[in-house]
Amino acid sequence: MNPFDFPSAVDDKATRARAVERARANGVRLPTFAELAEPWTVSADATGGLEAVDPDAPDARNLYRVNWFNDLSRAKRAAVPVHIELPSAFTGVPARIVVALGALFPMIRAHKVLAAYACLAPRLVSGRFDPVKQRAVWPSTGNYCRGGVAISRILGCRGVAVLPAGMSQERFDWLDKWVSSPDDIVRTPGTESNVKEIYDACADLERDPGNAILNQFSEFANYLGHWRCTGPALGAAFEAVAEKNRGGRLAGYVSASGSAGTLAAGDYLKGKYGAKIAVVEAVECPTLLMNGYGEHNIQGIGDKHVPLIHNVMNTDVVIGVSDKATDGLNAVFNTEVGRQYLAARLGIAPQLAQMLGYIGFSGIANILGAIKMAKKLRLTDNDYVVTVATDGHELYASELSHYLKRRHNLGDMTRELAAELTGEHLLGADTDWMIEATGFDRERIFNLGYFTWVEQQGISVADFDRRKRQDFWTGLHALVPQWDEMITAFNRDSGMATAA
């Protein structure tokens, strides 16, 4: 499917009818984007008994937890998205850094399940995806494909995960329990940096019309899901912290490149608050910084290409973070010895130290990016930087064990190593590997995407180029209420409009 051929009406009535019947048979009521952004607006009839549902179960009611407003139990709704405010003693900068926690999302414990739902729902209600005859194929470096498999299972169709073989074992352990068949896990060569190999595998799968490819890197629904849902949620977290601290301004938003879906929240935050948008990548593969290449272990951030849905011309800062820092700080944040050191050395509360377990590799990269941004822009204690932790440590326990053995010949963390890693990577965070993007920089990064999307993936030059204009991106916003109307009609036809 051409990514620029946006679903805006019912294209195939017969396919949609089969999807309606499948939803009826499986008791699935689809939430609208507005309901995911503002879950308190959902009627009790639609979510009856939700608190009793296991957040990790393939239960259709868990679709109503695909939002930023789950509490720490993941069973109830929070008034404000759960977040961590990192103190200056921890970050070394006066600016206030606020981290929203993606690990509270249902089923996969990562916010990528939101992107997966956002990509499939418009296809489903427009008759472009047939849950009876097709498999949903989810290309990813780990979390998006898990989200896609979870959504697929709820809808009663087969989901196929396509991801690099070198990703953390915990991802594969989860997939083994959720896929319909072992054949529905496609391992591609390499690790985090090998996105091209994922595309090649999807090209092979796409030759079979029974496979529908939902490529997060080129699905504008991914962008719109985060613009509509993640952006306002982060705005709510900022406003709550600012009110507690008697004001301030939202100076920046930081997100790793990844599929660029989460970066869409930055467009919302810039439009409402004037925040600058910073994108993080690994210095071991400095694609945006230097048109570079390489391998790294910051799992979940992708690289070696510019996603089609990255609004490059609205990006203000590019920040490089080393996987040496994320590997090292993961060991500090997620061992008792490391947390005890942070509490003793930096004076942070033990409760905050325990909360660091909600922050995985890409979240650590985002925090370091926020610190570097605050230093580079000389932000003050009146300034806030908001970022996200996509997932938590539970996906990286095996990586921590490998790290300690591989890098330090240790089975366990020591206080001495915790001090070394904290000093080097947290307190020692610098402003190297950063640019404040000029018009020339944006043009260069934008042009780099040509080689992936036009030469390799067959996007027309005209479609590729129109992404330079901001009116293209703001024009996309009108699709969301159209999709909500189509979702509402789908629920009415399935008989699930008011049923839980």
C-alpha positions as CSV (number, residue, x, y, z in Angstrom):
1,M,0.0,0.0,0.0
2,N,1.2,3.5,-0.9
3,P,1.8,5.2,2.5
4,F,0.3,8.4,1.1
5,D,-2.9,6.7,0.1
6,F,-4.6,7.4,3.5
7,P,-7.7,5.5,4.4
8,S,-10.5,8.0,4.7
9,A,-13.6,5.9,3.6
10,V,-14.7,2.3,3.2
11,D,-12.7,0.9,0.3
12,D,-13.9,-2.7,0.4
13,K,-17.3,-3.4,1.9
14,A,-16.9,-7.2,1.8
15,T,-13.6,-7.1,3.6
16,R,-15.0,-4.7,6.1
17,A,-18.0,-6.9,6.7
18,R,-15.7,-9.8,7.5
19,A,-13.8,-7.6,9.9
20,V,-17.1,-6.5,11.6
21,E,-18.2,-10.1,12.0
22,R,-14.8,-11.1,13.5
23,A,-15.0,-8.2,16.0
24,R,-18.5,-9.3,16.9
25,A,-17.4,-12.9,17.4
26,N,-14.5,-11.9,19.6
27,G,-16.3,-9.3,21.6
28,V,-14.0,-6.4,20.4
29,R,-15.1,-2.8,20.7
30,L,-12.5,-0.6,19.1
31,P,-11.5,2.6,21.0
32,T,-11.4,5.8,19.0
33,F,-8.2,7.9,19.0
34,A,-10.1,10.5,21.1
35,E,-10.9,7.8,23.7
36,L,-7.2,6.7,23.8
37,A,-6.2,10.4,24.3
38,E,-8.9,11.0,26.9
39,P,-9.8,7.7,28.4
40,W,-12.0,9.3,31.1
41,T,-14.5,10.0,28.3
42,V,-15.2,6.3,27.7
43,S,-18.5,5.1,29.1
44,A,-18.6,2.6,31.9
45,D,-20.7,0.3,29.6
46,A,-17.7,0.1,27.2
47,T,-15.1,-0.8,29.9
48,G,-17.2,-2.6,32.5
49,G,-15.0,-4.9,34.6
50,L,-11.8,-3.5,33.3
51,E,-10.1,-3.3,36.7
52,A,-10.5,-7.1,37.1
53,V,-8.8,-7.8,33.8
54,D,-5.1,-8.8,33.9
55,P,-3.2,-6.0,32.1
56,D,-1.0,-8.7,30.4
57,A,-3.9,-10.9,29.1
58,P,-5.1,-11.0,25.5
59,D,-8.4,-9.6,26.5
60,A,-10.2,-7.1,24.2
61,R,-10.9,-4.8,27.1
62,N,-7.2,-4.2,27.4
63,L,-7.5,-2.0,24.3
64,Y,-8.8,0.6,26.7
65,R,-5.5,0.5,28.5
66,V,-3.6,1.4,25.3
67,N,-3.0,4.9,26.7
68,W,-0.7,7.0,28.9
69,F,-3.2,7.1,31.9
70,N,-2.6,3.7,33.5
71,D,-1.5,3.9,37.2
72,L,1.5,2.0,38.6
73,S,-0.6,-1.1,39.2
74,R,-1.5,-1.0,35.4
75,A,-5.0,-2.0,36.5
76,K,-6.5,1.4,37.3
77,R,-6.5,4.8,35.6
78,A,-4.3,7.7,36.8
79,A,-5.5,11.3,36.7
80,V,-2.2,12.4,35.2
81,P,0.2,10.2,33.2
82,V,2.6,8.5,35.6
83,H,6.0,10.2,35.3
84,I,9.3,10.7,37.1
85,E,10.8,14.2,37.8
86,L,14.5,13.8,38.0
87,P,16.2,16.1,40.5
88,S,19.2,18.3,39.7
89,A,21.4,16.2,42.0
90,F,20.7,13.3,39.6
91,T,21.0,15.1,36.3
92,G,23.6,17.7,37.1
93,V,21.5,20.4,35.4
94,P,19.2,23.0,36.8
95,A,16.4,22.3,34.3
96,R,13.7,20.0,35.4
97,I,13.5,16.7,33.4
98,V,10.2,14.9,33.3
99,V,10.1,11.2,32.1
100,A,6.8,9.6,31.2
101,L,6.7,5.8,31.7
102,G,5.8,3.6,28.8
103,A,6.2,0.4,30.8
104,L,2.7,0.9,32.2
105,F,1.0,0.1,28.8
106,P,-0.8,-3.2,28.7
107,M,0.3,-6.6,27.3
108,I,3.8,-5.6,26.1
109,R,4.8,-3.2,28.9
110,A,5.9,-0.6,26.3
111,H,4.1,2.3,24.6
112,K,4.7,0.8,21.1
113,V,1.3,-1.0,21.5
114,L,-0.3,2.4,20.9
115,A,1.5,2.7,17.6
116,A,0.5,-0.8,16.5
117,Y,-3.2,-0.1,17.3
118,A,-3.0,3.3,15.5
119,C,-1.6,1.6,12.4
120,L,-4.1,-1.3,12.2
121,A,-7.4,0.4,13.2
122,P,-7.8,2.7,10.2
123,R,-7.1,-0.2,7.8
124,L,-9.5,-2.5,9.6
125,V,-12.5,0.0,9.6
126,S,-11.9,1.0,6.0
127,G,-11.8,-2.6,4.7
128,R,-8.1,-2.5,3.8
129,F,-7.2,-5.3,6.2
130,D,-9.0,-8.7,6.3
131,P,-8.5,-10.4,9.7
132,V,-10.0,-13.6,8.2
133,K,-7.8,-14.0,5.1
134,Q,-4.6,-12.0,5.9
135,R,-1.8,-12.0,8.4
136,A,-0.7,-8.7,9.8
137,V,3.1,-8.3,9.4
138,W,4.8,-6.0,11.9
139,P,8.4,-5.0,11.0
140,S,10.3,-3.8,14.1
141,T,13.4,-3.8,16.2
142,G,11.5,-5.3,19.1
143,N,8.5,-3.5,20.8
144,Y,6.3,-2.5,17.9
145,C,6.1,-6.1,16.6
146,R,5.2,-7.3,20.0
147,G,2.5,-4.7,20.2
148,G,1.3,-5.7,16.7
149,V,1.1,-9.4,17.7
150,A,-0.9,-8.5,20.8
151,I,-3.4,-6.4,18.9
152,S,-3.6,-9.1,16.2
153,R,-4.4,-11.8,18.8
154,I,-7.1,-9.7,20.4
155,L,-8.7,-9.2,16.9
156,G,-8.5,-12.9,16.3
157,C,-6.1,-12.8,13.4
158,R,-2.5,-13.9,12.9
159,G,0.3,-11.4,13.6
160,V,3.8,-11.9,12.2
161,A,6.8,-10.3,14.1
162,V,9.8,-9.3,11.9
163,L,12.8,-8.3,14.0
164,P,16.6,-8.7,14.1
165,A,17.9,-11.9,15.6
166,G,20.2,-10.0,17.9
167,M,17.5,-8.3,20.0
168,S,17.2,-9.1,23.7
169,Q,16.1,-12.7,24.6
170,E,13.2,-11.4,26.6
171,R,11.5,-10.1,23.4
172,F,11.7,-13.5,21.8
173,D,10.5,-15.2,25.0
174,W,7.4,-13.0,25.0
175,L,6.7,-13.6,21.3
176,D,7.0,-17.4,21.7
177,K,4.0,-17.2,24.1
178,W,1.8,-14.9,21.9
179,V,2.2,-15.9,18.3
180,S,-0.1,-18.5,16.6
181,S,2.8,-20.4,15.1
182,P,6.6,-20.4,15.4
183,D,6.6,-19.4,11.7
184,D,5.1,-16.1,12.8
185,I,8.4,-15.0,14.2
186,V,10.8,-13.9,11.4
187,R,14.4,-13.3,12.6
188,T,16.4,-11.0,10.3
189,P,20.2,-10.7,10.3
190,G,21.9,-8.3,12.6
191,T,20.8,-6.1,15.5
192,E,19.4,-2.7,16.2
193,S,21.1,-1.1,13.2
194,N,20.0,-3.5,10.6
195,V,16.6,-2.0,9.5
196,K,17.3,-2.5,5.8
197,E,17.3,-6.3,6.4
198,I,13.9,-6.0,8.0
199,Y,12.6,-4.2,4.9
200,D,14.1,-6.9,2.6
201,A,12.3,-9.6,4.6
202,C,9.0,-7.7,4.4
203,A,9.4,-7.3,0.6
204,D,9.6,-11.1,0.3
205,L,6.5,-11.5,2.6
206,E,4.6,-8.9,0.6
207,R,4.7,-11.0,-2.5
208,D,2.0,-13.1,-0.9
209,P,-1.3,-11.1,-0.9
210,G,-2.2,-13.0,2.3
211,N,0.4,-10.8,4.1
212,A,-0.4,-7.1,5.0
213,I,2.8,-5.1,5.9
214,L,2.2,-2.5,8.6
215,N,5.6,-0.7,8.4
216,Q,5.8,1.7,11.4
217,F,8.6,3.6,9.7
218,S,6.3,4.7,6.9
219,E,2.7,4.5,8.4
220,F,1.5,8.0,9.0
221,A,-1.1,6.6,11.4
222,N,1.9,5.9,13.7
223,Y,2.7,9.6,13.5
224,L,-0.9,10.6,14.1
225,G,-1.5,8.2,17.0
226,H,1.4,9.8,18.9
227,W,0.4,13.4,17.8
228,R,-3.1,12.8,19.1
229,C,-2.4,10.7,22.2
230,T,1.2,11.0,23.3
231,G,1.6,14.7,22.8
232,P,-1.4,15.8,25.0
233,A,-0.5,13.2,27.6
234,L,3.1,14.6,27.9
235,G,1.6,18.1,28.0
236,A,-0.6,17.0,30.9
237,A,2.4,15.6,32.8
238,F,4.4,18.9,32.2
239,E,1.5,21.0,33.4
240,A,1.1,18.9,36.6
241,V,4.8,19.2,37.5
242,A,4.8,22.9,36.6
243,E,1.8,23.6,38.8
244,K,3.5,21.8,41.7
245,N,6.6,23.8,41.2
246,R,4.8,27.2,40.7
247,G,5.3,27.6,36.9
248,G,7.9,27.4,34.3
249,R,8.1,26.8,30.5
250,L,8.3,23.7,28.5
251,A,11.7,24.3,26.8
252,G,12.3,21.0,25.1
253,Y,11.1,17.5,24.1
254,V,13.5,14.7,23.5
255,S,12.9,11.3,21.8
256,A,15.1,8.8,20.1
257,S,14.6,8.5,16.4
258,G,13.2,4.9,16.2
259,S,10.3,4.9,13.8
260,A,9.9,8.6,14.4
261,G,6.3,8.0,15.7
262,T,7.0,9.2,19.2
263,L,8.7,12.3,17.7
264,A,5.3,13.4,16.5
265,A,4.5,14.3,20.1
266,G,7.1,17.0,19.7
267,D,5.1,18.6,16.9
268,Y,2.1,18.8,19.3
269,L,4.3,20.1,22.1
270,K,6.0,22.7,19.9
271,G,2.6,23.9,18.6
272,K,1.1,24.3,22.0
273,Y,4.0,25.3,24.2
274,G,6.8,26.3,21.9
275,A,9.1,23.4,23.0
276,K,12.2,22.6,20.9
277,I,12.3,19.1,19.5
278,A,15.4,17.0,19.9
279,V,16.1,13.6,18.3
280,V,18.5,11.1,19.8
281,E,20.6,8.5,18.0
282,A,23.6,6.3,18.8
283,V,27.0,7.8,18.3
284,E,28.1,4.4,17.2
285,C,25.8,4.9,14.2
286,P,25.6,8.7,13.6
287,T,23.1,8.6,10.7
288,L,21.5,12.0,11.3
289,L,24.6,13.7,12.7
290,M,27.1,12.5,10.0
291,N,25.3,10.4,7.4
292,G,27.1,7.6,9.2
293,Y,26.7,3.9,9.9
294,G,27.7,1.3,12.4
295,E,26.4,-1.1,15.1
296,H,25.1,-0.4,18.6
297,N,23.0,-1.8,21.4
298,I,20.5,0.9,22.3
299,Q,17.7,-1.4,21.4
300,G,14.5,0.2,20.1
301,I,15.9,3.4,18.5
302,G,16.7,2.2,14.9
303,D,19.1,3.9,12.5
304,K,20.9,3.8,9.2
305,H,17.9,5.6,7.6
306,V,15.5,8.5,8.1
307,P,11.9,7.2,8.7
308,L,9.4,8.5,6.2
309,I,7.2,9.8,9.0
310,H,10.0,11.9,10.6
311,N,9.1,15.5,10.3
312,V,12.7,16.5,9.8
313,M,12.1,20.1,8.9
314,N,10.6,20.7,12.3
315,T,13.5,19.2,14.3
316,D,15.7,21.6,16.3
317,V,18.4,19.5,17.9
318,V,20.2,16.2,17.1
319,I,21.9,14.4,19.9
320,G,24.3,11.5,19.9
321,V,24.3,9.1,22.9
322,S,26.7,6.1,23.2
323,D,25.6,2.6,23.9
324,K,28.5,2.4,26.4
325,A,26.5,4.9,28.5
326,T,23.1,3.1,28.2
327,D,24.7,-0.3,28.9
328,G,26.6,1.1,31.8
329,L,23.8,3.1,33.4
330,N,21.4,0.2,32.9
331,A,23.7,-1.7,35.2
332,V,23.6,1.1,37.7
333,F,19.9,1.8,37.6
334,N,18.8,-1.8,37.8
335,T,21.0,-3.4,40.4
336,E,20.5,-2.9,44.2
337,V,24.2,-2.0,44.6
338,G,23.9,0.6,41.8
339,R,20.7,2.1,43.3
340,Q,22.2,2.2,46.8
341,Y,25.2,4.0,45.4
342,L,22.9,6.6,43.7
343,A,21.0,7.1,46.9
344,A,24.2,7.6,49.0
345,R,26.3,9.5,46.5
346,L,23.7,11.8,44.9
347,G,21.2,11.9,47.7
348,I,18.2,10.8,45.7
349,A,15.3,9.2,47.5
350,P,15.3,5.4,47.6
351,Q,11.8,5.5,46.1
352,L,13.1,7.3,43.1
353,A,16.0,4.8,42.8
354,Q,13.5,2.0,42.7
355,M,11.5,3.8,39.9
356,L,14.5,3.6,37.7
357,G,13.5,0.0,37.0
358,Y,10.8,1.5,34.7
359,I,13.5,2.8,32.4
360,G,15.0,0.6,29.6
361,F,17.8,1.3,27.2
362,S,16.1,3.8,25.0
363,G,14.7,5.6,28.0
364,I,18.2,6.0,29.4
365,A,19.3,7.3,26.0
366,N,16.4,9.8,26.1
367,I,17.3,11.0,29.6
368,L,20.9,11.5,28.6
369,G,19.7,13.4,25.6
370,A,17.6,15.6,27.8
371,I,20.6,16.3,30.0
372,K,22.8,17.1,27.0
373,M,20.1,19.4,25.6
374,A,19.7,21.2,28.9
375,K,23.5,21.8,29.0
376,K,23.8,22.8,25.3
377,L,20.9,25.3,25.5
378,R,21.9,26.5,29.0
379,L,18.4,25.9,30.4
380,T,17.6,27.2,33.9
381,D,15.5,26.0,36.8
382,N,12.5,27.7,35.1
383,D,12.8,25.3,32.2
384,Y,11.4,21.8,31.7
385,V,12.4,19.1,29.3
386,V,10.0,16.2,28.7
387,T,10.9,12.8,27.4
388,V,9.7,9.2,27.5
389,A,10.9,5.8,28.7
390,T,9.5,3.5,26.0
391,D,9.9,0.3,28.1
392,G,11.4,-0.9,31.4
393,H,14.2,-3.0,32.6
394,E,12.4,-6.3,32.4
395,L,13.2,-6.5,28.7
396,Y,16.9,-6.2,29.4
397,A,17.8,-8.5,32.3
398,S,19.7,-10.8,30.1
399,E,21.5,-7.9,28.5
400,L,22.6,-6.7,32.0
401,S,24.1,-10.1,32.8
402,H,25.9,-10.2,29.5
403,Y,27.2,-6.7,30.0
404,L,28.7,-7.4,33.4
405,K,30.4,-10.5,32.2
406,R,31.5,-9.2,28.8
407,R,32.7,-5.7,29.8
408,H,33.9,-6.2,33.4
409,N,34.3,-9.9,34.0
410,L,31.9,-9.6,36.9
411,G,28.9,-11.7,37.9
412,D,27.5,-8.9,40.1
413,M,27.7,-5.1,40.3
414,T,30.1,-3.5,42.7
415,R,30.0,-0.1,44.4
416,E,33.3,0.8,42.7
417,L,31.9,0.0,39.3
418,A,28.7,1.9,40.0
419,A,30.8,4.9,41.0
420,E,32.9,4.7,37.8
421,L,29.8,4.3,35.5
422,T,27.9,7.1,37.2
423,G,30.8,9.5,37.0
424,E,31.6,8.7,33.4
425,H,28.2,8.5,31.8
426,L,25.7,10.4,34.1
427,L,27.6,13.2,35.8
428,G,30.1,13.3,33.0
429,A,27.4,13.7,30.2
430,D,28.8,16.4,27.9
431,T,27.6,18.3,24.8
432,D,29.7,16.4,22.3
433,W,27.9,14.8,19.4
434,M,25.3,17.5,19.2
435,I,24.0,20.0,16.6
436,E,21.5,22.7,16.9
437,A,19.9,22.1,13.5
438,T,20.2,24.9,10.9
439,G,18.2,25.0,7.7
440,F,21.2,23.4,6.0
441,D,21.3,20.6,8.5
442,R,17.6,19.9,8.1
443,E,17.9,19.8,4.3
444,R,20.8,17.4,4.6
445,I,19.0,15.0,6.9
446,F,15.8,15.3,4.8
447,N,17.7,14.5,1.6
448,L,19.4,11.4,3.2
449,G,15.9,9.8,3.4
450,Y,15.8,9.8,-0.5
451,F,18.0,6.8,-0.7
452,T,15.8,4.6,1.4
453,W,12.3,5.8,0.4
454,V,12.7,6.7,-3.3
455,E,15.5,4.5,-4.5
456,Q,14.8,1.4,-2.4
457,Q,11.1,1.5,-1.4
458,G,9.6,3.1,-4.5
459,I,8.1,6.3,-3.1
460,S,7.5,8.9,-5.8
461,V,9.8,12.0,-5.6
462,A,6.7,14.2,-5.5
463,D,5.3,12.4,-2.4
464,F,8.7,12.3,-0.8
465,D,9.3,16.1,-1.3
466,R,5.9,17.3,-0.1
467,R,7.0,16.2,3.4
468,K,9.2,19.3,3.5
469,R,6.2,21.6,4.0
470,Q,4.7,21.9,7.5
471,D,1.2,22.2,5.9
472,F,1.6,18.6,4.8
473,W,2.0,17.5,8.4
474,T,-0.7,19.8,9.8
475,G,-3.0,18.6,7.0
476,L,-2.7,15.1,8.3
477,H,-4.5,16.0,11.5
478,A,-7.9,16.1,9.8
479,L,-7.6,12.3,9.2
480,V,-8.0,11.6,13.0
481,P,-11.6,12.7,13.4
482,Q,-12.5,10.9,10.1
483,W,-11.0,7.7,11.5
484,D,-12.9,8.2,14.7
485,E,-16.1,8.4,12.8
486,M,-15.3,5.2,10.9
487,I,-14.4,3.4,14.2
488,T,-17.7,4.5,15.7
489,A,-19.6,3.2,12.7
490,F,-17.6,-0.1,12.8
491,N,-18.5,-0.6,16.5
492,R,-22.2,0.2,15.7
493,D,-22.3,-2.4,12.9
494,S,-20.5,-5.0,15.0
495,G,-23.0,-4.5,17.8
496,M,-20.2,-3.5,20.2
497,A,-20.9,0.2,20.4
498,T,-21.9,0.1,24.1
499,A,-20.9,-3.4,25.0
500,A,-17.8,-4.2,27.1
